[in-house]
Amino acid sequence: MIAPKTLKLSIKSLRDFAKKRLPEETLLELDEKDECPLDIVRHMCDPDQLGIQLLFIPEDCGGFGGGAFDVYCICEEMARIDLGIATAVLATFLGSDPITVGATPEQKKFWLSRIAQEGILFAYGATEPEAGSDLGALRTTADRVMEDGRVVGYKITGNKQWISNGGVADAYSVLANAPGGPCWFVVEKGAKGFNHDEPEDKHGIRLSNTAALSFDNVYVDADRLLGGVEGQGLIQAQLVFGYTRLMVAAFGLGAGWSAVDRAIPYSTKRIQAGAPLSEKQGYTHKLIVPHVAHLEAARAYIEETAERIDAGEGSLNTEGAIAKYMATEAGNSAAEASIQAFGGYGYTREYMVEKIKRDVRITTIYEGTSEIMEMTISRDRWQLHLKTRGQHYHEQAKKFEALHASHPEVGADVAALALHALAEVMEKARLARLTRYQHILLRLGELIAYAECAGSLSRRAALTAESKLNEKSNRRFDAAALAALARVFAREAALKVAEEGLRWIAGAGGVNAAEISAFETGLGLPAIHRAQVGLISDMDHIVDVLYGRIAKAQRAA
Ligand SMILES: Cc1cc2nc3c(=O)[nH]c(=O)nc-3n(C[C@H](O)[C@H](O)[C@H](O)COP(=O)(O)OP(=O)(O)OC[C@H]3O[C@@H](n4cnc5c(N)ncnc54)[C@H](O)[C@@H]3O)c2cc1C
């Protein structure tokens, strides 16, 4: 783990660097030219310059040994600057993942030390033209090369698609099928038979190089098989999902906030109907506040998951999926709303929000699409529901009822309503065997993510009130503002779980017309409706905080 002071310094260096080398005009120009600024990416990964990659390399390989929390903080900051450049740095992290989790000690030392000391760029080659979400369908092969009855090397043949850093990396982690099953190999640039295509002409992250790769009998020595044992590739890929999805979650968070942080000052200067837009409730309460609540709910979940990974609770794949799903969907909606907040100006390429919107779009696609996240979340939590005979979310709800008793202001009672309703929806789905419908299974994934994030944000607000927040946590909001955000989000989550849950259960035939009224009561809908009281005044308070009106009023007093 990195010391809080070192992390702060790294973030500051990153900000200073971006201010100097990547002002908005440069970013817009590179986006227009569809150009990856390789010199800048290399500078960021040069150990004698910014050396960003050192943060995630273990100390015994020459890095700083950063944990999940550190990596989240850096990823959010990089995404605030530019998501394309952030992706280029992420690609080295992803490319080195199979090494970190699966390589032999010698391989680890060799490759991770080179990333640390030489700043070499990696790419992560998993996806293929026919194997995207379903990596099991991969067709790239690795044939053994034998000498005197032993394996001395492999010949790799196949194609990879949409590979970040594909045209600029120094080394590639490549997933291929050996006779013993899928494995990761390291292939260096310039290997005979290895080629990459021209960069893709993409919708967004145009500062990131994305290219298809082709392998025609590319020979690698046997020591390039990571871990030295065939058949471990898909397990190794699974082992880091919690961690890597947290990074993409931080990208969604950073890009979303970057858009909102442009819309807020814009709205104070843009006068319409005699007053700034920032003073129009119909503007702030639609285009700003809900997005801030979603982003902060996702942040609460990211931070909790990062802390648990750092505490050694394992890879937390499902939590990583919830964090990624919520943060990237929130980032996309926030950027979309920010275009609206700028009106016609937001629709032009001259304004950064237009670029951010195109950039952030990728975060719901790479490292597992939102639909795959919904499936991952739902399948895992469904097992918990079954194992606990339907009690899992009721038990979770009780924890938030207890939190409400000590912190009545953080919306924990409403988060508890969301969790109780979720348990009821899942139980109805079980009784009527509705998860045989894939749509119901995936919609449950969405409801689970909302209910769990409502709990996390309540907890974060309570920790803030007790001054117990992680030292490295973002402190943009004080306890009162976070409590208001937690109440706003919990109300939305509870209503969504109960009403959409009812809709899908009824829609799939889980209750008939005569049973609906009793089901509504079982879901706690009357209490959830009553909990909406106070919503507008909470939103007003959040606006006052975001626009600095409370600080101003306090200074005046
Ligand atoms: C800019 C960019 C950079 C990338 N960088 C990398 C990289 O560095 N390394 C790498 O290996 N890959 C990379 N990818 C690939 C990326 O991870 C895949 O695009 C992604 O996993 C989705 O795979 P796919 O494109 O084949 O879509 P598909 O899997 O074909 O999915 C298409 C749609 O169908 C949905 N879908 C898929 N399966 C199901 C199902 N079972 N049930 C319901 N719906 C389903 C998906 O959610 C999606 O909406 C990158 C992609 C892009 C665009």
The ligand as a MOL file (V3000), in Angstrom:
LIG
                    3D

  0  0  0     0  0            999 V3000
M  V30 BEGIN CTAB
M  V30 COUNTS 53 58 0 0 0
M  V30 BEGIN ATOM
M  V30 1 C -11.9570 0.6380 -27.6760 0
M  V30 2 C -11.8780 -0.7770 -27.2140 0
M  V30 3 C -10.7750 -1.2200 -26.5070 0
M  V30 4 C -10.6710 -2.5590 -26.1010 0
M  V30 5 N -9.5290 -2.9930 -25.4930 0
M  V30 6 C -9.3560 -4.3360 -25.3040 0
M  V30 7 C -8.1080 -4.8500 -24.8600 0
M  V30 8 O -7.1590 -4.1090 -24.5920 0
M  V30 9 N -7.9670 -6.1890 -24.7360 0
M  V30 10 C -8.9900 -7.0540 -25.0140 0
M  V30 11 O -8.7820 -8.2580 -24.8830 0
M  V30 12 N -10.1980 -6.5970 -25.4120 0
M  V30 13 C -10.4010 -5.2620 -25.5810 0
M  V30 14 N -11.6110 -4.7860 -26.0290 0
M  V30 15 C -12.6800 -5.7290 -26.2940 0
M  V30 16 C -13.8350 -5.6350 -25.3310 0
M  V30 17 O -13.4900 -6.1470 -24.0780 0
M  V30 18 C -15.0290 -6.3520 -25.9890 0
M  V30 19 O -15.4530 -5.5210 -27.0530 0
M  V30 20 C -16.1660 -6.6300 -25.0320 0
M  V30 21 O -15.7950 -7.6020 -24.0960 0
M  V30 22 C -17.4300 -7.1070 -25.7480 0
M  V30 23 O -17.1460 -8.1120 -26.6730 0
M  V30 24 P -17.6910 -7.9710 -28.1860 0
M  V30 25 O -17.2740 -6.6520 -28.6920 0
M  V30 26 O -17.2900 -9.1610 -28.9400 0
M  V30 27 O -19.2650 -7.9270 -28.0470 0
M  V30 28 P -20.2510 -9.1790 -27.8770 0
M  V30 29 O -19.7570 -10.1100 -26.8460 0
M  V30 30 O -20.5570 -9.7390 -29.2200 0
M  V30 31 O -21.5320 -8.4390 -27.3080 0
M  V30 32 C -22.4210 -7.6680 -28.1340 0
M  V30 33 C -23.6330 -7.2860 -27.2770 0
M  V30 34 O -24.3080 -8.4680 -26.8360 0
M  V30 35 C -24.3920 -8.5160 -25.4230 0
M  V30 36 N -24.1850 -9.9030 -24.9940 0
M  V30 37 C -23.0710 -10.6670 -25.1690 0
M  V30 38 N -23.2570 -11.8840 -24.6290 0
M  V30 39 C -24.4990 -11.9020 -24.1070 0
M  V30 40 C -25.2650 -12.8800 -23.4090 0
M  V30 41 N -24.7770 -14.0860 -23.1450 0
M  V30 42 N -26.5100 -12.5370 -23.0300 0
M  V30 43 C -27.0180 -11.3150 -23.2630 0
M  V30 44 N -26.3460 -10.3580 -23.9290 0
M  V30 45 C -25.0970 -10.6390 -24.3340 0
M  V30 46 C -23.2830 -7.6040 -24.9210 0
M  V30 47 O -23.5440 -7.0830 -23.6510 0
M  V30 48 C -23.2740 -6.5180 -25.9900 0
M  V30 49 O -24.2690 -5.5850 -25.7230 0
M  V30 50 C -11.7330 -3.4480 -26.3950 0
M  V30 51 C -12.8660 -2.9860 -27.0710 0
M  V30 52 C -12.9400 -1.6910 -27.5130 0
M  V30 53 C -14.1430 -1.2540 -28.2990 0
M  V30 END ATOM
M  V30 BEGIN BOND
M  V30 1 1 1 2
M  V30 2 1 2 3
M  V30 3 2 2 52
M  V30 4 2 3 4
M  V30 5 1 4 5
M  V30 6 1 4 50
M  V30 7 2 5 6
M  V30 8 1 6 7
M  V30 9 1 6 13
M  V30 10 2 7 8
M  V30 11 1 7 9
M  V30 12 1 9 10
M  V30 13 2 10 11
M  V30 14 1 10 12
M  V30 15 2 12 13
M  V30 16 1 13 14
M  V30 17 1 14 15
M  V30 18 1 14 50
M  V30 19 1 15 16
M  V30 20 1 16 17
M  V30 21 1 16 18
M  V30 22 1 18 19
M  V30 23 1 18 20
M  V30 24 1 20 21
M  V30 25 1 20 22
M  V30 26 1 22 23
M  V30 27 1 23 24
M  V30 28 2 24 25
M  V30 29 1 24 26
M  V30 30 1 24 27
M  V30 31 1 27 28
M  V30 32 2 28 29
M  V30 33 1 28 30
M  V30 34 1 28 31
M  V30 35 1 31 32
M  V30 36 1 32 33
M  V30 37 1 33 34
M  V30 38 1 33 48
M  V30 39 1 34 35
M  V30 40 1 35 36
M  V30 41 1 35 46
M  V30 42 1 36 37
M  V30 43 1 36 45
M  V30 44 2 37 38
M  V30 45 1 38 39
M  V30 46 1 39 40
M  V30 47 2 39 45
M  V30 48 1 40 41
M  V30 49 2 40 42
M  V30 50 1 42 43
M  V30 51 2 43 44
M  V30 52 1 44 45
M  V30 53 1 46 47
M  V30 54 1 46 48
M  V30 55 1 48 49
M  V30 56 2 50 51
M  V30 57 1 51 52
M  V30 58 1 52 53
M  V30 END BOND
M  V30 END CTAB
M  END
